[in-house]
Amino acid sequence: MMMANLKSRIIPLFFLAACGASLLPASDAQSTAFLSASLAALSGGKSIQDAKLSANVNFVAGSDEESGPATLEASGYLESRVTLNLSGGQRLSIQNGTQAAWSGPDGQLHPQALHNSLNWAAWFFPALAIGGVIQDPSYSASYIGLETYAGSPAQHLRIVRLLPGRGDPATMALLLELTTADLYLDSSTLLPLALLYNIHPDNNALQNIPVKVQFANYQSTGGVQSPFHILQFLQGSPLLDIALTSVAINPSLPPGDFAIE
C-alpha cells in the first residue's frame, strides 16, 4: 500500500519535472514586489545577518504543558538554534542548511532526515526568512491573491524551493513539494501575519504534518520590526506560545552554535 502511494505521487511529479524550466518558474512580479516591500517594512533598510531573541514560552504537547525562558537564534535564513529551558527540562532544535537535529530533557541529540533540514530555519524571525527568499534563486514565489486571514485582509503568497543537484528529476520534484510554504502579509503594513508549511516523519517524506506560525505585536528594535508574540501550531493544535522579552540584531553569533555533532 505504501509503495502504491509512493508511485501515485512520484509519477505525476516525474512528468512535472520532465517539463524542465516550468518546474521552477521565476517569481512573478506581484509576489516579488510584495516580498521586497515586506522586507523593507521589517528591516527598515538595515542589513541583517543574524538575530538573537530572548523569550518566555509556553510549550504544549498533548497533556504535557511546560513553561520557561527560551533563546532563539538565527543566522541568515538557513541556520537556527532554539533552546527552550522548560520546567520539565531543556529542549533544543538546530538547523544549519544541510542538517537538522533535536534533543529532549535527556540531552540526547537526535539527527533528522534530510527532508526535515529543508524547512524554514528562521521561522521565528521574518526579516531573515523573507530576505533569504529574495536573495536565493532556488526559491520561487507566486501571488495567490487578496484573502482574509484571521479576520484581517492579507496578501497570500506561495513559496517553493528547488535545490539543484539533488538527484533525478522525480526526486527534485518531490523536494519541490516538500519545501512549499504559504505566507500571509497584512495588506496594509505588509508585515507577515502567518507562515504555513509542512514537516514530515523522518521515515516518511510523503506524510505531511502541518505547521502554522502566527505573528503579532510587532515592535521596533533599532528600526527593525520583530513580532513579539509568536504562536506555533502543529497539526492545528498549539505547540509553542512565545512572548519575546528582547531582540538583538546582528550580534555576530558564533558558527558553532549551529553545529550538529
NORMOGI-V772155 format. One record per residue. N is the residue number from 1. RES is the residue in three letters. PHI is phi in radians with two decimals (none if undefined). D_CENTER is the distance of its C-alpha to the mean C-alpha in Angstrom with 1 decimal. Layout:
n->{N N}
res->{RES RES}
phi->{PHI PHI}
d_center->{D_CENTER D_CENTER}
This chain:
n->{1 2 3 4 5 6 7 8 9 10 11 12 13 14 15 16 17 18 19 20 21 22 23 24 25 26 27 28 29 30 31 32 33 34 35 36 37 38 39 40 41 42 43 44 45 46 47 48 49 50 51 52 53 54 55 56 57 58 59 60 61 62 63 64 65 66 67 68 69 70 71 72 73 74 75 76 77 78 79 80 81 82 83 84 85 86 87 88 89 90 91 92 93 94 95 96 97 98 99 100 101 102 103 104 105 106 107 108 109 110 111 112 113 114 115 116 117 118 119 120 121 122 123 124 125 126 127 128 129 130 131 132 133 134 135 136 137 138 139 140 141 142 143 144 145 146 147 148 149 150 151 152 153 154 155 156 157 158 159 160 161 162 163 164 165 166 167 168 169 170 171 172 173 174 175 176 177 178 179 180 181 182 183 184 185 186 187 188 189 190 191 192 193 194 195 196 197 198 199 200 201 202 203 204 205 206 207 208 209 210 211 212 213 214 215 216 217 218 219 220 221 222 223 224 225 226 227 228 229 230 231 232 233 234 235 236 237 238 239 240 241 242 243 244 245 246 247 248 249 250 251 252 253 254 255 256 257 258 259 260 261}
res->{MET MET MET ALA ASN LEU LYS SER ARG ILE ILE PRO LEU PHE PHE LEU ALA ALA CYS GLY ALA SER LEU LEU PRO ALA SER ASP ALA GLN SER THR ALA PHE LEU SER ALA SER LEU ALA ALA LEU SER GLY GLY LYS SER ILE GLN ASP ALA LYS LEU SER ALA ASN VAL ASN PHE VAL ALA GLY SER ASP GLU GLU SER GLY PRO ALA THR LEU GLU ALA SER GLY TYR LEU GLU SER ARG VAL THR LEU ASN LEU SER GLY GLY GLN ARG LEU SER ILE GLN ASN GLY THR GLN ALA ALA TRP SER GLY PRO ASP GLY GLN LEU HIS PRO GLN ALA LEU HIS ASN SER LEU ASN TRP ALA ALA TRP PHE PHE PRO ALA LEU ALA ILE GLY GLY VAL ILE GLN ASP PRO SER TYR SER ALA SER TYR ILE GLY LEU GLU THR TYR ALA GLY SER PRO ALA GLN HIS LEU ARG ILE VAL ARG LEU LEU PRO GLY ARG GLY ASP PRO ALA THR MET ALA LEU LEU LEU GLU LEU THR THR ALA ASP LEU TYR LEU ASP SER SER THR LEU LEU PRO LEU ALA LEU LEU TYR ASN ILE HIS PRO ASP ASN ASN ALA LEU GLN ASN ILE PRO VAL LYS VAL GLN PHE ALA ASN TYR GLN SER THR GLY GLY VAL GLN SER PRO PHE HIS ILE LEU GLN PHE LEU GLN GLY SER PRO LEU LEU ASP ILE ALA LEU THR SER VAL ALA ILE ASN PRO SER LEU PRO PRO GLY ASP PHE ALA ILE GLU}
phi->{none -1.13 -1.12 -1.10 -1.13 -1.04 -1.11 -1.11 -1.71 -1.26 -1.08 -1.06 -1.15 -1.09 -1.15 -1.09 -1.08 -1.13 -1.34 1.22 -1.05 -1.19 -1.11 -2.33 -1.18 -1.11 -1.00 -1.33 -1.10 -1.16 -1.14 -1.07 -1.14 -1.17 -1.12 -1.12 -1.18 -1.15 -1.08 -1.09 -1.15 -1.31 -1.56 1.08 1.44 -1.51 -1.38 -2.06 -1.73 -2.71 -2.68 -2.27 -1.95 -1.91 -2.72 -1.88 -2.25 -2.11 -2.00 -2.24 -2.42 1.14 -1.47 -1.51 -2.27 -2.34 -2.52 2.80 -1.35 -2.55 -2.21 -2.13 -2.07 -2.45 -2.09 1.06 -2.01 -1.91 -2.10 -2.65 -2.52 -2.04 -2.04 -1.89 -1.68 -1.57 -1.09 -1.66 2.17 -1.42 -2.14 -2.36 -2.39 -2.35 -2.32 -2.42 1.70 -2.16 -2.41 -2.51 -2.73 -2.49 -2.48 -1.87 -1.02 -1.37 1.37 -1.38 -1.44 -1.99 -1.10 -1.92 -1.14 -0.92 -1.13 -1.63 -1.67 -1.66 -1.26 -1.29 -1.07 -1.63 -1.06 -1.65 -2.35 -1.01 -1.06 -1.28 -1.10 -1.23 -1.02 -1.14 -1.07 -1.23 -1.53 -1.70 -1.21 -1.34 -1.67 -2.41 -2.11 -2.29 -1.53 -1.56 2.54 -1.46 -2.35 -1.92 -2.17 0.89 1.47 -2.06 -1.07 -2.49 -1.55 -1.77 -2.07 -2.01 -2.14 -2.28 -2.44 -2.15 -1.47 -1.24 1.21 -1.82 2.14 -1.26 -1.00 -1.14 -1.14 -1.11 -1.18 -1.13 -1.08 -1.05 -1.15 -1.14 -1.75 -1.20 -2.48 -2.04 -2.06 -2.00 -1.94 -0.99 -1.20 -1.67 -1.64 1.10 -1.37 -1.07 -1.70 -2.80 -2.29 -2.13 -2.70 -2.07 -1.94 -2.57 -1.00 -1.06 -1.74 -2.73 -1.21 -1.54 -1.66 -1.47 -2.11 -1.17 -2.13 -2.25 -2.08 -1.96 -2.04 -2.68 0.96 -1.16 -2.37 -1.65 -2.21 1.04 1.53 -1.77 -1.53 -2.23 -1.36 -1.44 -2.28 -2.23 -2.01 -2.03 -1.99 -2.12 0.93 1.46 -1.87 -1.05 -2.02 -2.29 -2.04 -1.98 -2.01 -1.19 -1.96 -2.78 -2.34 -1.94 -1.69 0.95 -1.42 1.02 -1.15 -1.21 -0.98 -1.09 -1.08 -1.95 -1.35 -2.07 -2.08}
d_center->{31.2 27.9 29.3 30.2 26.7 25.3 27.9 27.4 23.8 24.3 27.5 26.2 23.3 26.0 27.9 24.9 24.5 28.2 27.9 26.7 25.3 24.4 21.6 19.4 21.1 20.6 18.5 21.0 22.7 21.4 17.7 18.4 20.4 18.0 15.2 17.8 19.3 16.1 15.5 19.2 19.1 16.3 17.9 21.5 22.1 21.4 20.0 17.1 16.7 15.2 15.1 16.2 16.0 18.5 18.4 20.2 18.3 19.5 18.4 19.6 20.0 22.8 25.9 24.5 23.5 23.2 22.6 22.7 21.4 18.1 16.8 13.2 13.3 11.2 13.2 12.2 8.8 9.3 10.7 10.1 12.6 12.7 16.4 17.8 21.5 22.5 26.0 25.9 24.7 21.8 18.5 16.3 13.1 12.6 10.7 12.6 11.8 14.5 14.5 12.9 15.1 15.8 19.1 20.8 24.0 26.0 24.2 24.0 21.0 19.8 18.3 15.9 16.3 15.1 13.0 10.8 10.4 8.8 5.4 2.4 5.2 5.6 3.7 7.5 9.0 8.8 11.6 10.2 7.0 9.7 12.3 10.8 10.8 14.3 15.7 14.7 17.0 15.2 13.0 14.8 14.5 17.0 18.3 18.8 20.9 21.8 21.1 21.3 18.4 19.5 22.8 21.7 22.0 18.7 17.9 15.8 14.0 12.8 10.9 11.6 12.0 15.2 16.0 19.7 22.1 20.4 23.5 25.5 24.5 23.8 21.3 19.6 19.5 18.0 15.2 14.8 14.6 12.1 9.5 10.3 8.1 10.0 9.9 12.9 14.8 17.9 20.8 22.9 20.8 17.8 15.6 12.3 13.3 10.4 7.2 8.0 7.2 9.3 9.9 13.5 16.5 17.3 20.6 19.5 16.9 18.4 17.7 14.8 13.5 11.8 9.1 9.4 8.4 11.4 12.5 16.2 19.1 18.1 20.4 21.5 21.7 23.8 22.9 19.1 17.6 15.2 14.5 16.9 16.1 12.7 13.0 10.8 12.5 13.0 15.3 16.3 17.4 16.5 15.0 14.3 16.1 15.4 18.1 17.9 21.2 20.8 18.6 19.7 18.9 19.6 21.1 21.2 19.4 21.3 19.8 21.0 18.5 16.0 18.8 18.9 22.6}
